[in-house]
Amino acid sequence: MPEGIIVKAYGGFFYVWENGQQRECVLRGRLRREKQPVLVGDRVSFTLRPENAGVIEQVLPRRTALVRPPVANVERAVITGAGRDPAPNPLLIDRFLIQAAAAGVLPLLCFNKMDLGPGEAAEQIAGYRLAGYTVLCTSAVTGDGIGELQAQLQTGISVLAGPSGVGKSSLLNALNPGWSLKTGAISRKLGRGKHTTRHVELLPLPGGGLVADTPGFSSLYLPELTREELAGFYPEIAWRQAACRFTGCLHVSEPGCAVKEAVAAGEIAPWRYENYQILLQEVLIQERRY
């Protein structure tokens, strides 16, 4: 049976990308009765019907699955912010980074709207690079950095994640002007963007790869973590914790902490360390609830 990737689901139909063609498919009755969740990004096998339609017979095992947005088999998450308008929120970005890593998805940072100037993002760009992340600076208006972004997305499935208003749809239009995706302005009253995407859809990039156009969101949740696990999601902390005096050091008040020494030496951005402390308190509260 042929295999393909679900790129869109709408009105009970699933649109499968296979060998450069998009085929409209429905689920086999057995799959509907089993109520097996089928996500955009799932690899499926299907049988063909006349007039290019098909029936999905099997959902193949997933490598990864995101909850918000609901996309399967994502290889990388492009965590998107803006230099300004809206101002970047590093704590929210850190949450996105943790969500991606916990799901087994490679995170990539992109700061858009750099034609407006780096604004508050300049310090964050430096801090994330210091932490070892790949950070791209782009402008969907001038085209700066778009080629570099496209080169990062040429294989597998990528998803742009971040709050609405940072220019995700504008970036996708810059990657392929033929898409003409709807974009939105910043709400003056709320200080954030308006959602312009209503459903998840995978779009084929000209140079290869698929990218998800997803509804804007600003999720606040953390995956279920222990206090010891949180530090592993901060690369610059994880690299150094073996040098701490105490096993199980939480890098807050313990003496002989290599992480606190690195912050004092300017090797870890102070705001990243502060974000870690904020999220650690959140994890501790979650632990007490359980």
Order of alpha helices (4+ residues) and beta strands (2+ residues): beta-beta-beta-alpha-beta-beta-beta-alpha-beta-alpha-beta-alpha-beta-alpha-beta-beta-alpha-alpha-alpha-alpha
